[in-house]
Amino acid sequence: MFDPEWTKSSYSSQDGGDCVEWAPSVALATGTVPVRDGKAPARPHLAVSSAAWQVFVNGVGREG
């Protein structure tokens, strides 16, 4: 089974606040962005389109 390299959100902390992770290599290869809870990596992940991911990232960036 393929095990992608996951990247943590830049908003995550080293104190257990590692909430959102995504797999950029899969996103580049497929156009679908896998997203998971970094505190529970064994649980199922979400997969969203690159366009939906960009809307999410832009929205979060405005809040920060």
N, CA, C, O and CB atoms as a CASP TS submission, in Angstrom:
PFRMAT TS
TARGET T0000
AUTHOR 0000-0000-0000
METHOD Language model
MODEL 1
PARENT N/A
ATOM      1  N   MET     1       0.849  -1.191   0.000  1.00  0.00           N
ATOM      2  CA  MET     1       0.000   0.000   0.000  1.00  0.00           C
ATOM      3  C   MET     1       0.887   1.244   0.000  1.00  0.00           C
ATOM      4  O   MET     1       1.922   1.275   0.666  1.00  0.00           O
ATOM      5  CB  MET     1      -0.962   0.004   1.231  1.00  0.00           C
ATOM      6  N   PHE     2       0.483   2.249  -0.737  1.00  0.00           N
ATOM      7  CA  PHE     2       1.210   3.500  -0.853  1.00  0.00           C
ATOM      8  C   PHE     2       1.087   4.298   0.437  1.00  0.00           C
ATOM      9  O   PHE     2      -0.015   4.504   0.945  1.00  0.00           O
ATOM     10  CB  PHE     2       0.695   4.319  -2.043  1.00  0.00           C
ATOM     11  N   ASP     3       2.222   4.745   0.966  1.00  0.00           N
ATOM     12  CA  ASP     3       2.230   5.534   2.195  1.00  0.00           C
ATOM     13  C   ASP     3       2.854   6.888   1.887  1.00  0.00           C
ATOM     14  O   ASP     3       4.078   7.017   1.903  1.00  0.00           O
ATOM     15  CB  ASP     3       3.008   4.801   3.340  1.00  0.00           C
ATOM     16  N   PRO     4       2.035   7.899   1.607  1.00  0.00           N
ATOM     17  CA  PRO     4       2.584   9.201   1.221  1.00  0.00           C
ATOM     18  C   PRO     4       3.273   9.907   2.379  1.00  0.00           C
ATOM     19  O   PRO     4       3.038   9.598   3.547  1.00  0.00           O
ATOM     20  CB  PRO     4       1.485  10.085   0.672  1.00  0.00           C
ATOM     21  N   GLU     5       4.120  10.855   2.033  1.00  0.00           N
ATOM     22  CA  GLU     5       4.735  11.707   3.044  1.00  0.00           C
ATOM     23  C   GLU     5       3.739  12.815   3.383  1.00  0.00           C
ATOM     24  O   GLU     5       3.277  13.548   2.508  1.00  0.00           O
ATOM     25  CB  GLU     5       6.108  12.301   2.542  1.00  0.00           C
ATOM     26  N   TRP     6       3.422  12.919   4.665  1.00  0.00           N
ATOM     27  CA  TRP     6       2.443  13.897   5.125  1.00  0.00           C
ATOM     28  C   TRP     6       3.161  15.145   5.624  1.00  0.00           C
ATOM     29  O   TRP     6       4.226  15.049   6.234  1.00  0.00           O
ATOM     30  CB  TRP     6       1.549  13.302   6.237  1.00  0.00           C
ATOM     31  N   THR     7       2.584  16.309   5.366  1.00  0.00           N
ATOM     32  CA  THR     7       3.131  17.593   5.785  1.00  0.00           C
ATOM     33  C   THR     7       2.166  18.222   6.781  1.00  0.00           C
ATOM     34  O   THR     7       0.956  18.255   6.555  1.00  0.00           O
ATOM     35  CB  THR     7       3.372  18.534   4.562  1.00  0.00           C
ATOM     36  N   LYS     8       2.719  18.722   7.891  1.00  0.00           N
ATOM     37  CA  LYS     8       1.879  19.355   8.915  1.00  0.00           C
ATOM     38  C   LYS     8       1.583  20.802   8.551  1.00  0.00           C
ATOM     39  O   LYS     8       2.377  21.471   7.889  1.00  0.00           O
ATOM     40  CB  LYS     8       2.560  19.286  10.293  1.00  0.00           C
ATOM     41  N   SER     9       0.455  21.257   8.985  1.00  0.00           N
ATOM     42  CA  SER     9       0.091  22.653   8.815  1.00  0.00           C
ATOM     43  C   SER     9       1.124  23.540   9.493  1.00  0.00           C
ATOM     44  O   SER     9       1.654  23.188  10.547  1.00  0.00           O
ATOM     45  CB  SER     9      -1.314  22.924   9.381  1.00  0.00           C
ATOM     46  N   SER    10       1.406  24.676   8.899  1.00  0.00           N
ATOM     47  CA  SER    10       2.339  25.623   9.516  1.00  0.00           C
ATOM     48  C   SER    10       1.751  26.220  10.792  1.00  0.00           C
ATOM     49  O   SER    10       2.476  26.835  11.574  1.00  0.00           O
ATOM     50  CB  SER    10       2.698  26.743   8.527  1.00  0.00           C
ATOM     51  N   TYR    11       0.459  26.049  11.010  1.00  0.00           N
ATOM     52  CA  TYR    11      -0.185  26.525  12.230  1.00  0.00           C
ATOM     53  C   TYR    11      -0.123  25.497  13.357  1.00  0.00           C
ATOM     54  O   TYR    11      -0.525  25.793  14.483  1.00  0.00           O
ATOM     55  CB  TYR    11      -1.627  26.885  11.945  1.00  0.00           C
ATOM     56  N   SER    12       0.372  24.305  13.072  1.00  0.00           N
ATOM     57  CA  SER    12       0.488  23.266  14.096  1.00  0.00           C
ATOM     58  C   SER    12       1.634  23.607  15.041  1.00  0.00           C
ATOM     59  O   SER    12       2.584  24.291  14.659  1.00  0.00           O
ATOM     60  CB  SER    12       0.710  21.871  13.450  1.00  0.00           C
ATOM     61  N   SER    13       1.537  23.131  16.258  1.00  0.00           N
ATOM     62  CA  SER    13       2.595  23.385  17.235  1.00  0.00           C
ATOM     63  C   SER    13       3.263  22.074  17.629  1.00  0.00           C
ATOM     64  O   SER    13       2.752  20.990  17.344  1.00  0.00           O
ATOM     65  CB  SER    13       2.029  24.101  18.485  1.00  0.00           C
ATOM     66  N   GLN    14       4.388  22.187  18.274  1.00  0.00           N
ATOM     67  CA  GLN    14       5.106  21.016  18.767  1.00  0.00           C
ATOM     68  C   GLN    14       4.519  20.515  20.086  1.00  0.00           C
ATOM     69  O   GLN    14       4.960  19.490  20.605  1.00  0.00           O
ATOM     70  CB  GLN    14       6.586  21.341  18.943  1.00  0.00           C
ATOM     71  N   ASP    15       3.534  21.222  20.631  1.00  0.00           N
ATOM     72  CA  ASP    15       2.937  20.877  21.921  1.00  0.00           C
ATOM     73  C   ASP    15       1.656  20.062  21.783  1.00  0.00           C
ATOM     74  O   ASP    15       0.770  20.144  22.634  1.00  0.00           O
ATOM     75  CB  ASP    15       2.648  22.133  22.703  1.00  0.00           C
ATOM     76  N   GLY    16       1.557  19.285  20.725  1.00  0.00           N
ATOM     77  CA  GLY    16       0.382  18.436  20.559  1.00  0.00           C
ATOM     78  C   GLY    16      -0.732  19.068  19.759  1.00  0.00           C
ATOM     79  O   GLY    16      -1.811  18.488  19.642  1.00  0.00           O
ATOM     80  N   GLY    17      -0.497  20.243  19.205  1.00  0.00           N
ATOM     81  CA  GLY    17      -1.515  20.900  18.411  1.00  0.00           C
ATOM     82  C   GLY    17      -1.413  20.580  16.927  1.00  0.00           C
ATOM     83  O   GLY    17      -1.828  21.380  16.089  1.00  0.00           O
ATOM     84  N   ASP    18      -0.869  19.432  16.604  1.00  0.00           N
ATOM     85  CA  ASP    18      -0.689  19.039  15.205  1.00  0.00           C
ATOM     86  C   ASP    18      -2.016  18.555  14.646  1.00  0.00           C
ATOM     87  O   ASP    18      -2.334  17.367  14.706  1.00  0.00           O
ATOM     88  CB  ASP    18       0.397  17.938  15.067  1.00  0.00           C
ATOM     89  N   CYS    19      -2.769  19.470  14.114  1.00  0.00           N
ATOM     90  CA  CYS    19      -4.139  19.131  13.728  1.00  0.00           C
ATOM     91  C   CYS    19      -4.279  18.664  12.291  1.00  0.00           C
ATOM     92  O   CYS    19      -4.800  17.576  12.045  1.00  0.00           O
ATOM     93  CB  CYS    19      -5.019  20.307  13.940  1.00  0.00           C
ATOM     94  N   VAL    20      -3.829  19.455  11.350  1.00  0.00           N
ATOM     95  CA  VAL    20      -4.085  19.165   9.940  1.00  0.00           C
ATOM     96  C   VAL    20      -2.795  18.768   9.236  1.00  0.00           C
ATOM     97  O   VAL    20      -1.776  19.449   9.350  1.00  0.00           O
ATOM     98  CB  VAL    20      -4.720  20.379   9.244  1.00  0.00           C
ATOM     99  N   GLU    21      -2.851  17.657   8.504  1.00  0.00           N
ATOM    100  CA  GLU    21      -1.744  17.217   7.662  1.00  0.00           C
ATOM    101  C   GLU    21      -2.286  16.970   6.260  1.00  0.00           C
ATOM    102  O   GLU    21      -3.450  16.608   6.087  1.00  0.00           O
ATOM    103  CB  GLU    21      -1.059  15.930   8.240  1.00  0.00           C
ATOM    104  N   TRP    22      -1.434  17.169   5.269  1.00  0.00           N
ATOM    105  CA  TRP    22      -1.813  16.897   3.885  1.00  0.00           C
ATOM    106  C   TRP    22      -0.635  16.261   3.179  1.00  0.00           C
ATOM    107  O   TRP    22       0.499  16.339   3.653  1.00  0.00           O
ATOM    108  CB  TRP    22      -2.265  18.192   3.154  1.00  0.00           C
ATOM    109  N   ALA    23      -0.902  15.631   2.046  1.00  0.00           N
ATOM    110  CA  ALA    23       0.135  14.909   1.301  1.00  0.00           C
ATOM    111  C   ALA    23       0.372  15.594  -0.042  1.00  0.00           C
ATOM    112  O   ALA    23      -0.306  15.287  -1.023  1.00  0.00           O
ATOM    113  CB  ALA    23      -0.268  13.419   1.090  1.00  0.00           C
ATOM    114  N   PRO    24       1.338  16.528  -0.094  1.00  0.00           N
ATOM    115  CA  PRO    24       1.550  17.293  -1.320  1.00  0.00           C
ATOM    116  C   PRO    24       1.965  16.453  -2.522  1.00  0.00           C
ATOM    117  O   PRO    24       1.587  16.777  -3.648  1.00  0.00           O
ATOM    118  CB  PRO    24       2.583  18.329  -1.079  1.00  0.00           C
ATOM    119  N   SER    25       2.727  15.386  -2.317  1.00  0.00           N
ATOM    120  CA  SER    25       3.156  14.572  -3.464  1.00  0.00           C
ATOM    121  C   SER    25       1.964  13.913  -4.150  1.00  0.00           C
ATOM    122  O   SER    25       1.939  13.796  -5.375  1.00  0.00           O
ATOM    123  CB  SER    25       4.160  13.498  -3.014  1.00  0.00           C
ATOM    124  N   VAL    26       0.988  13.486  -3.376  1.00  0.00           N
ATOM    125  CA  VAL    26      -0.223  12.895  -3.951  1.00  0.00           C
ATOM    126  C   VAL    26      -1.018  13.976  -4.677  1.00  0.00           C
ATOM    127  O   VAL    26      -1.554  13.741  -5.760  1.00  0.00           O
ATOM    128  CB  VAL    26      -1.092  12.220  -2.849  1.00  0.00           C
ATOM    129  N   ALA    27      -1.091  15.153  -4.078  1.00  0.00           N
ATOM    130  CA  ALA    27      -1.827  16.253  -4.698  1.00  0.00           C
ATOM    131  C   ALA    27      -1.230  16.611  -6.053  1.00  0.00           C
ATOM    132  O   ALA    27      -1.961  16.828  -7.019  1.00  0.00           O
ATOM    133  CB  ALA    27      -1.830  17.482  -3.780  1.00  0.00           C
ATOM    134  N   LEU    28       0.091  16.672  -6.126  1.00  0.00           N
ATOM    135  CA  LEU    28       0.742  17.001  -7.396  1.00  0.00           C
ATOM    136  C   LEU    28       0.517  15.920  -8.438  1.00  0.00           C
ATOM    137  O   LEU    28       0.321  16.219  -9.616  1.00  0.00           O
ATOM    138  CB  LEU    28       2.233  17.209  -7.186  1.00  0.00           C
ATOM    139  N   ALA    29       0.543  14.680  -8.014  1.00  0.00           N
ATOM    140  CA  ALA    29       0.417  13.557  -8.948  1.00  0.00           C
ATOM    141  C   ALA    29      -1.016  13.332  -9.422  1.00  0.00           C
ATOM    142  O   ALA    29      -1.233  12.905 -10.556  1.00  0.00           O
ATOM    143  CB  ALA    29       0.933  12.296  -8.302  1.00  0.00           C
ATOM    144  N   THR    30      -1.995  13.613  -8.565  1.00  0.00           N
ATOM    145  CA  THR    30      -3.375  13.230  -8.884  1.00  0.00           C
ATOM    146  C   THR    30      -4.362  14.387  -8.987  1.00  0.00           C
ATOM    147  O   THR    30      -5.437  14.232  -9.565  1.00  0.00           O
ATOM    148  CB  THR    30      -3.864  12.286  -7.858  1.00  0.00           C
ATOM    149  N   GLY    31      -4.008  15.546  -8.431  1.00  0.00           N
ATOM    150  CA  GLY    31      -4.964  16.648  -8.389  1.00  0.00           C
ATOM    151  C   GLY    31      -5.965  16.519  -7.259  1.00  0.00           C
ATOM    152  O   GLY    31      -6.867  17.347  -7.129  1.00  0.00           O
ATOM    153  N   THR    32      -5.815  15.494  -6.444  1.00  0.00           N
ATOM    154  CA  THR    32      -6.658  15.268  -5.272  1.00  0.00           C
ATOM    155  C   THR    32      -5.786  15.399  -4.034  1.00  0.00           C
ATOM    156  O   THR    32      -4.711  14.804  -3.966  1.00  0.00           O
ATOM    157  CB  THR    32      -7.356  13.864  -5.327  1.00  0.00           C
ATOM    158  N   VAL    33      -6.238  16.168  -3.060  1.00  0.00           N
ATOM    159  CA  VAL    33      -5.441  16.445  -1.870  1.00  0.00           C
ATOM    160  C   VAL    33      -5.935  15.602  -0.703  1.00  0.00           C
ATOM    161  O   VAL    33      -7.050  15.806  -0.224  1.00  0.00           O
ATOM    162  CB  VAL    33      -5.495  17.944  -1.514  1.00  0.00           C
ATOM    163  N   PRO    34      -5.107  14.642  -0.229  1.00  0.00           N
ATOM    164  CA  PRO    34      -5.468  13.896   0.968  1.00  0.00           C
ATOM    165  C   PRO    34      -5.205  14.759   2.207  1.00  0.00           C
ATOM    166  O   PRO    34      -4.151  15.385   2.323  1.00  0.00           O
ATOM    167  CB  PRO    34      -4.675  12.560   1.046  1.00  0.00           C
ATOM    168  N   VAL    35      -6.161  14.786   3.116  1.00  0.00           N
ATOM    169  CA  VAL    35      -6.070  15.583   4.340  1.00  0.00           C
ATOM    170  C   VAL    35      -6.419  14.674   5.504  1.00  0.00           C
ATOM    171  O   VAL    35      -7.367  13.893   5.419  1.00  0.00           O
ATOM    172  CB  VAL    35      -7.017  16.837   4.292  1.00  0.00           C
ATOM    173  N   ARG    36      -5.652  14.768   6.607  1.00  0.00           N
ATOM    174  CA  ARG    36      -5.944  13.928   7.769  1.00  0.00           C
ATOM    175  C   ARG    36      -5.702  14.682   9.067  1.00  0.00           C
ATOM    176  O   ARG    36      -5.081  15.745   9.085  1.00  0.00           O
ATOM    177  CB  ARG    36      -5.095  12.658   7.736  1.00  0.00           C
ATOM    178  N   ASP    37      -6.199  14.117  10.136  1.00  0.00           N
ATOM    179  CA  ASP    37      -5.997  14.623  11.494  1.00  0.00           C
ATOM    180  C   ASP    37      -4.652  14.103  11.976  1.00  0.00           C
ATOM    181  O   ASP    37      -4.481  12.896  12.146  1.00  0.00           O
ATOM    182  CB  ASP    37      -7.163  14.184  12.462  1.00  0.00           C
ATOM    183  N   GLY    38      -3.701  14.992  12.196  1.00  0.00           N
ATOM    184  CA  GLY    38      -2.366  14.597  12.627  1.00  0.00           C
ATOM    185  C   GLY    38      -2.333  13.961  14.004  1.00  0.00           C
ATOM    186  O   GLY    38      -1.366  13.280  14.346  1.00  0.00           O
ATOM    187  N   LYS    39      -3.376  14.171  14.804  1.00  0.00           N
ATOM    188  CA  LYS    39      -3.434  13.553  16.132  1.00  0.00           C
ATOM    189  C   LYS    39      -3.939  12.122  16.055  1.00  0.00           C
ATOM    190  O   LYS    39      -3.804  11.361  17.013  1.00  0.00           O
ATOM    191  CB  LYS    39      -4.328  14.368  17.061  1.00  0.00           C
ATOM    192  N   ALA    40      -4.520  11.753  14.921  1.00  0.00           N
ATOM    193  CA  ALA    40      -5.065  10.399  14.743  1.00  0.00           C
ATOM    194  C   ALA    40      -4.755   9.919  13.318  1.00  0.00           C
ATOM    195  O   ALA    40      -5.671   9.688  12.530  1.00  0.00           O
ATOM    196  CB  ALA    40      -6.616  10.374  15.015  1.00  0.00           C
ATOM    197  N   PRO    41      -3.469   9.771  12.989  1.00  0.00           N
ATOM    198  CA  PRO    41      -3.093   9.457  11.609  1.00  0.00           C
ATOM    199  C   PRO    41      -3.567   8.102  11.099  1.00  0.00           C
ATOM    200  O   PRO    41      -3.626   7.900   9.886  1.00  0.00           O
ATOM    201  CB  PRO    41      -1.626   9.519  11.484  1.00  0.00           C
ATOM    202  N   ALA    42      -3.900   7.183  11.970  1.00  0.00           N
ATOM    203  CA  ALA    42      -4.363   5.863  11.529  1.00  0.00           C
ATOM    204  C   ALA    42      -5.831   5.879  11.087  1.00  0.00           C
ATOM    205  O   ALA    42      -6.296   4.954  10.422  1.00  0.00           O
ATOM    206  CB  ALA    42      -4.177   4.847  12.652  1.00  0.00           C
ATOM    207  N   ARG    43      -6.535   6.915  11.454  1.00  0.00           N
ATOM    208  CA  ARG    43      -7.945   7.015  11.055  1.00  0.00           C
ATOM    209  C   ARG    43      -8.039   7.390   9.583  1.00  0.00           C
ATOM    210  O   ARG    43      -7.064   7.880   9.014  1.00  0.00           O
ATOM    211  CB  ARG    43      -8.696   8.058  11.927  1.00  0.00           C
ATOM    212  N   PRO    44      -9.182   7.172   8.959  1.00  0.00           N
ATOM    213  CA  PRO    44      -9.338   7.515   7.540  1.00  0.00           C
ATOM    214  C   PRO    44      -9.103   9.007   7.287  1.00  0.00           C
ATOM    215  O   PRO    44      -9.317   9.843   8.165  1.00  0.00           O
ATOM    216  CB  PRO    44     -10.737   7.122   7.055  1.00  0.00           C
ATOM    217  N   HIS    45      -8.664   9.315   6.086  1.00  0.00           N
ATOM    218  CA  HIS    45      -8.431  10.703   5.710  1.00  0.00           C
ATOM    219  C   HIS    45      -9.494  11.170   4.717  1.00  0.00           C
ATOM    220  O   HIS    45     -10.232  10.369   4.143  1.00  0.00           O
ATOM    221  CB  HIS    45      -7.023  10.874   5.112  1.00  0.00           C
ATOM    222  N   LEU    46      -9.547  12.471   4.536  1.00  0.00           N
ATOM    223  CA  LEU    46     -10.418  13.073   3.530  1.00  0.00           C
ATOM    224  C   LEU    46      -9.624  13.232   2.244  1.00  0.00           C
ATOM    225  O   LEU    46      -8.396  13.303   2.281  1.00  0.00           O
ATOM    226  CB  LEU    46     -10.983  14.446   4.013  1.00  0.00           C
ATOM    227  N   ALA    47     -10.292  13.288   1.135  1.00  0.00           N
ATOM    228  CA  ALA    47      -9.661  13.614  -0.138  1.00  0.00           C
ATOM    229  C   ALA    47     -10.520  14.674  -0.806  1.00  0.00           C
ATOM    230  O   ALA    47     -11.707  14.464  -1.055  1.00  0.00           O
ATOM    231  CB  ALA    47      -9.498  12.343  -1.054  1.00  0.00           C
ATOM    232  N   VAL    48      -9.906  15.818  -1.095  1.00  0.00           N
ATOM    233  CA  VAL    48     -10.632  16.921  -1.714  1.00  0.00           C
ATOM    234  C   VAL    48      -9.923  17.335  -2.999  1.00  0.00           C
ATOM    235  O   VAL    48      -8.739  17.050  -3.181  1.00  0.00           O
ATOM    236  CB  VAL    48     -10.752  18.123  -0.740  1.00  0.00           C
ATOM    237  N   SER    49     -10.636  17.993  -3.869  1.00  0.00           N
ATOM    238  CA  SER    49     -10.017  18.466  -5.106  1.00  0.00           C
ATOM    239  C   SER    49      -8.998  19.557  -4.779  1.00  0.00           C
ATOM    240  O   SER    49      -9.076  20.211  -3.739  1.00  0.00           O
ATOM    241  CB  SER    49     -11.093  18.998  -6.097  1.00  0.00           C
ATOM    242  N   SER    50      -8.053  19.734  -5.680  1.00  0.00           N
ATOM    243  CA  SER    50      -7.061  20.797  -5.490  1.00  0.00           C
ATOM    244  C   SER    50      -7.736  22.159  -5.391  1.00  0.00           C
ATOM    245  O   SER    50      -7.310  23.012  -4.612  1.00  0.00           O
ATOM    246  CB  SER    50      -6.042  20.797  -6.642  1.00  0.00           C
ATOM    247  N   ALA    51      -8.786  22.364  -6.177  1.00  0.00           N
ATOM    248  CA  ALA    51      -9.509  23.639  -6.141  1.00  0.00           C
ATOM    249  C   ALA    51     -10.164  23.865  -4.777  1.00  0.00           C
ATOM    250  O   ALA    51     -10.097  24.968  -4.233  1.00  0.00           O
ATOM    251  CB  ALA    51     -10.573  23.680  -7.249  1.00  0.00           C
ATOM    252  N   ALA    52     -10.790  22.838  -4.229  1.00  0.00           N
ATOM    253  CA  ALA    52     -11.422  22.959  -2.907  1.00  0.00           C
ATOM    254  C   ALA    52     -10.377  23.210  -1.830  1.00  0.00           C
ATOM    255  O   ALA    52     -10.604  24.003  -0.916  1.00  0.00           O
ATOM    256  CB  ALA    52     -12.229  21.691  -2.573  1.00  0.00           C
ATOM    257  N   TRP    53      -9.238  22.541  -1.930  1.00  0.00           N
ATOM    258  CA  TRP    53      -8.156  22.734  -0.959  1.00  0.00           C
ATOM    259  C   TRP    53      -7.669  24.180  -1.009  1.00  0.00           C
ATOM    260  O   TRP    53      -7.429  24.785   0.035  1.00  0.00           O
ATOM    261  CB  TRP    53      -6.979  21.755  -1.237  1.00  0.00           C
ATOM    262  N   GLN    54      -7.522  24.736  -2.201  1.00  0.00           N
ATOM    263  CA  GLN    54      -7.047  26.112  -2.337  1.00  0.00           C
ATOM    264  C   GLN    54      -8.034  27.092  -1.716  1.00  0.00           C
ATOM    265  O   GLN    54      -7.620  28.049  -1.061  1.00  0.00           O
ATOM    266  CB  GLN    54      -6.819  26.458  -3.813  1.00  0.00           C
ATOM    267  N   VAL    55      -9.316  26.872  -1.908  1.00  0.00           N
ATOM    268  CA  VAL    55     -10.339  27.722  -1.284  1.00  0.00           C
ATOM    269  C   VAL    55     -10.219  27.645   0.236  1.00  0.00           C
ATOM    270  O   VAL    55     -10.286  28.670   0.914  1.00  0.00           O
ATOM    271  CB  VAL    55     -11.766  27.298  -1.739  1.00  0.00           C
ATOM    272  N   PHE    56     -10.042  26.440   0.777  1.00  0.00           N
ATOM    273  CA  PHE    56      -9.887  26.253   2.223  1.00  0.00           C
ATOM    274  C   PHE    56      -8.656  26.995   2.740  1.00  0.00           C
ATOM    275  O   PHE    56      -8.742  27.745   3.713  1.00  0.00           O
ATOM    276  CB  PHE    56      -9.782  24.755   2.564  1.00  0.00           C
ATOM    277  N   VAL    57      -7.511  26.785   2.089  1.00  0.00           N
ATOM    278  CA  VAL    57      -6.257  27.415   2.530  1.00  0.00           C
ATOM    279  C   VAL    57      -6.372  28.935   2.472  1.00  0.00           C
ATOM    280  O   VAL    57      -5.943  29.624   3.397  1.00  0.00           O
ATOM    281  CB  VAL    57      -5.072  26.939   1.659  1.00  0.00           C
ATOM    282  N   ASN    58      -6.943  29.456   1.402  1.00  0.00           N
ATOM    283  CA  ASN    58      -7.117  30.907   1.297  1.00  0.00           C
ATOM    284  C   ASN    58      -8.028  31.438   2.395  1.00  0.00           C
ATOM    285  O   ASN    58      -7.764  32.503   2.952  1.00  0.00           O
ATOM    286  CB  ASN    58      -7.683  31.277  -0.073  1.00  0.00           C
ATOM    287  N   GLY    59      -9.089  30.720   2.710  1.00  0.00           N
ATOM    288  CA  GLY    59     -10.004  31.136   3.768  1.00  0.00           C
ATOM    289  C   GLY    59      -9.355  31.123   5.138  1.00  0.00           C
ATOM    290  O   GLY    59      -9.549  32.045   5.930  1.00  0.00           O
ATOM    291  N   VAL    60      -8.591  30.088   5.419  1.00  0.00           N
ATOM    292  CA  VAL    60      -7.893  29.991   6.703  1.00  0.00           C
ATOM    293  C   VAL    60      -6.849  31.092   6.810  1.00  0.00           C
ATOM    294  O   VAL    60      -6.668  31.677   7.878  1.00  0.00           O
ATOM    295  CB  VAL    60      -7.230  28.602   6.866  1.00  0.00           C
ATOM    296  N   GLY    61      -6.166  31.376   5.719  1.00  0.00           N
ATOM    297  CA  GLY    61      -5.143  32.419   5.717  1.00  0.00           C
ATOM    298  C   GLY    61      -5.700  33.787   6.058  1.00  0.00           C
ATOM    299  O   GLY    61      -5.020  34.589   6.698  1.00  0.00           O
ATOM    300  N   ARG    62      -6.913  34.062   5.646  1.00  0.00           N
ATOM    301  CA  ARG    62      -7.534  35.355   5.967  1.00  0.00           C
ATOM    302  C   ARG    62      -7.902  35.451   7.440  1.00  0.00           C
ATOM    303  O   ARG    62      -7.954  36.544   8.004  1.00  0.00           O
ATOM    304  CB  ARG    62      -8.780  35.573   5.110  1.00  0.00           C
ATOM    305  N   GLU    63      -8.157  34.304   8.061  1.00  0.00           N
ATOM    306  CA  GLU    63      -8.539  34.288   9.477  1.00  0.00           C
ATOM    307  C   GLU    63      -7.333  34.476  10.382  1.00  0.00           C
ATOM    308  O   GLU    63      -7.464  35.021  11.479  1.00  0.00           O
ATOM    309  CB  GLU    63      -9.245  32.982   9.823  1.00  0.00           C
ATOM    310  N   GLY    64      -6.145  34.027   9.936  1.00  0.00           N
ATOM    311  CA  GLY    64      -4.940  34.038  10.760  1.00  0.00           C
ATOM    312  C   GLY    64      -4.388  35.380  10.931  1.00  0.00           C
ATOM    313  O   GLY    64      -3.370  35.548  11.602  1.00  0.00           O
TER
END
